[in-house]
Amino acid sequence: MHPLTRQASGCSGRRVCSMPSPVSSTEHYEPGSRADIRRAIRHQRRSLTPVGRAALASSLARRIAGAPVFQYSRRVAAYLPNDGEMDLRPLIRRAWKLGKHCYLPVLNRRRLWFLPYHPDTPLANNRFGIPEPALSPRRRWPMRTLDLVLAPLVAFDDKGNRLGMGGGFYDRTFAYLASRSHWRRPVILGVAYGFQQVTELPSHPWDVPLHGVATEHGLRWFATR
C-alpha cells in the first residue's frame, strides 16, 4: 500500500479499508455490461439538479480536505466537471488557498499530460468539449512527481475497479503503476457520487485499479493488488 494511503486509512493489511464515514449509496446497480452500466449511471448523474450537484460537491470537498492523503499532498491533479461529473472546483479553491500546486489533464493522443492550473490559467476545450489549460506542452509535469490524482469515473466497485467513459486515457497513462511494488506514485483516488457504486464491474487485465475512492459520504481505501 502507498505510504500516504496507509497513513490516511490506518489499514492493517485487509483488502478493503474504510474511513469512519464509509461510502454508501441509496442504489446499487447489479452486474451488467460496461455499456449498460455506463448508460444508466450517466443518465442518473446528468439528472441531478444544479442545487443538488453543488451541495454534493461541497460535501465532497470537506471530506477530501479533511483527509491526510490530501493534507500531505503538495502536487494534486484534479479535473473540471463534464457530463454531470462530481464538481471538484470547491476543492481546487481550497487547495489554492493552502498553497498546493494543482494540475489538470490534457489529452495527448491516447494518453494524458498534466499541466499547471491556477486561477488565471487560460482554458480551451478539447475534442470532447472538456476545458484544458491552454499552455505550452513544455509546462507539463512529470506524472511520477504528482502526489495525488483525483480521477473522474462513471462507476466503481468494492474491489477498486474503475469504469471510465471508455477512452482508456487514465489506464494507459498510469499503466506503469502495475509494474511497481514499492513506491507507487501518485495515489489514484477516484471521485464519484455515492450512487455510482456498483455491485461488481467487469474488468480487463489492462485496467488500473484505484487506490481509493471519495464520495460525498467519505473516503474508502483498497489494498494494493
Helices and strands as residue ranges (DSSP letters): H 3-9, E 16-18, H 34-46, H 50-65, H 68-71, E 75-77, H 89-97, E 101-108, E 111-116, E 123-125, E 131-133, G 137-139, G 143-145, E 148-152, E 155-156, E 162-163, H 169-173, G 175-179, E 187-191, G 194-196, E 212-215, E 218-222
